[in-house]
Amino acid sequence: MTKKYASFDVQQGQAARSKAEAIPQGGRIDARIAWLLIPFALVVVLLAGMMLRPAVPNSLGESHLAGPRPPTPVNVVVLRDDSGSFSGFEEMRNDAMAQVLAWAPGNLRDDDTITVVSFAGQAIVTMPTTSIAELAANDVTPSDATARDGRNTNLVPALRAVEDALARNENATSIVAITDTLVADTQSPDVARLLRDLNVTSMSVILPAGVVVNDGWADAFNWEAEFHTRSDDTASIALAVGQALAHATGQHLEPAGS
């Protein structure tokens, strides 16, 4: 077997030499030129990728939703973690939500709704379920009430508050959670039931930069989209919420004018 394969290799080499000798000198590509062409080809590929990649807006106010979306309205629920780890960032998050609510009427459907719930050990509805048409016609903002109470951070009270706020609204629900995902009751059977009863069809989680999704949270919510933001930067938070809204409608954010 060794001889056979050695013989085959030699024959292949001889055939290759014969073919090479038959090629006119002008038809050969110098090996050095070929190596020089490789970096050029890589640059072309990278530039093509950059041109095909969707542009990322710098701020929510300079962006709009683009692309097709389902014809039915969606209930967007913003769950705002008020636990101690976020105690120093309330003003930035309030300002970010104000930006989102001002931007929403020009980008969401009139019959889409937004509900804002703050949660920690307990939960408080800080903005009742409000249609986008109502937002466009009235100055609606979440209250400054906080759910912080010094105890654990829990999901079930937050989801129950959402259930009460949405009442019998049967439209699809998309949850946008601004949290570090460190909650105490992700294993509660009530979580799965509430998600089912609320007809939750999509989920986004907005995390502080450098924080990873807790395993318990991922198991409980089966989250689909993850966005990272600076907790102390209003524009960054607002843009992340806008990206989550795009996920809720099945669209994407584009810079204004695109």
QUIFENSUL-V830480 format. One record per backbone hydrogen bond with DSSP energy under -0.5 kcal/mol. CO is the residue of the C=O (numbers start at 1). NH is the residue of the N-H. E is the energy in kcal/mol with one decimal. If there is no record, write none. Layout:
# QUIFENSUL-V830480
CO|NH|E, CO|NH|E
This chain:
# QUIFENSUL-V830480
1|5|-2.2, 2|6|-2.3, 3|7|-3.0, 4|8|-2.4, 5|9|-2.2, 6|10|-2.0, 7|11|-2.5, 8|12|-2.4, 9|13|-2.3, 10|14|-2.6, 11|15|-2.6, 12|16|-2.3, 13|17|-2.2, 14|18|-2.4, 15|19|-2.2, 16|20|-2.4, 17|21|-2.5, 18|22|-1.2, 19|23|-0.8, 20|23|-0.8, 24|27|-1.7, 25|28|-1.3, 28|30|-0.6, 30|34|-2.1, 31|35|-2.1, 32|36|-1.7, 33|37|-1.7, 34|38|-1.0, 35|39|-0.7, 36|40|-0.8, 37|41|-2.5, 38|42|-2.2, 39|43|-2.3, 40|44|-2.1, 41|45|-2.2, 42|46|-2.5, 43|47|-2.6, 44|48|-2.2, 45|49|-2.2, 46|50|-2.2, 47|51|-2.1, 48|52|-1.8, 49|53|-1.6, 55|57|-0.5, 59|62|-0.7, 60|63|-1.8, 62|256|-3.4, 64|254|-2.4, 66|252|-1.9, 73|172|-0.6, 74|76|-0.8, 74|113|-2.0, 75|77|-0.5, 75|174|-3.0, 76|78|-0.5, 76|115|-2.3, 77|79|-0.7, 77|176|-3.3, 78|80|-0.6, 78|117|-2.8, 79|81|-0.7, 79|178|-3.1, 80|119|-2.6, 83|86|-2.2, 84|87|-1.7, 86|89|-1.9, 89|93|-2.0, 90|94|-2.7, 91|95|-2.4, 92|96|-2.2, 93|97|-2.3, 94|98|-1.9, 95|99|-1.8, 96|100|-2.2, 97|101|-2.7, 98|102|-1.6, 99|103|-1.8, 100|104|-2.3, 101|105|-0.6, 103|106|-1.1, 104|107|-2.3, 104|108|-3.0, 109|112|-1.3, 110|133|-2.0, 112|132|-2.2, 113|76|-3.2, 114|130|-2.1, 115|78|-3.2, 116|126|-1.5, 116|127|-1.8, 117|80|-3.3, 118|124|-2.8, 119|82|-3.4, 120|154|-4.0, 122|120|-2.9, 124|118|-2.8, 124|126|-0.9, 126|143|-2.6, 127|116|-2.1, 130|114|-2.4, 131|135|-2.0, 132|136|-2.1, 133|137|-1.5, 134|138|-2.2, 138|140|-1.3, 139|141|-0.5, 147|121|-0.5, 147|122|-0.8, 152|154|-0.6, 153|184|-3.2, 155|159|-2.5, 156|160|-2.5, 157|161|-2.0, 158|162|-1.9, 159|163|-2.4, 160|164|-2.2, 161|165|-2.2, 162|166|-2.8, 163|167|-1.2, 166|169|-2.4, 172|75|-3.2, 173|201|-2.6, 173|202|-1.2, 174|77|-2.7, 175|177|-0.5, 175|204|-2.7, 176|79|-2.4, 176|178|-0.6, 177|179|-0.8, 177|206|-3.4, 178|81|-2.6, 181|183|-1.3, 185|188|-1.6, 188|191|-1.5, 188|192|-0.7, 189|193|-1.6, 190|194|-2.7, 191|195|-2.4, 192|196|-2.0, 193|197|-2.8, 194|198|-2.3, 195|200|-2.2, 196|199|-1.3, 199|173|-2.5, 199|201|-0.5, 202|175|-2.0, 203|224|-1.2, 203|225|-1.2, 204|177|-2.7, 205|207|-0.6, 205|227|-2.5, 206|179|-1.7, 207|229|-2.4, 208|211|-2.1, 214|218|-2.4, 215|219|-2.3, 216|220|-2.0, 217|221|-2.8, 218|222|-2.0, 225|205|-2.0, 227|207|-3.0, 229|209|-1.9, 229|231|-0.6, 230|233|-1.6, 232|234|-0.5, 233|237|-2.0, 234|238|-2.6, 235|239|-2.3, 236|240|-1.9, 237|241|-2.2, 238|242|-2.2, 239|243|-2.2, 240|244|-2.0, 241|245|-2.3, 242|246|-2.0, 243|247|-1.9, 244|248|-2.0, 245|249|-1.6, 246|250|-0.8, 246|251|-2.6, 247|250|-0.5, 252|66|-2.5, 254|64|-2.3, 255|258|-2.0
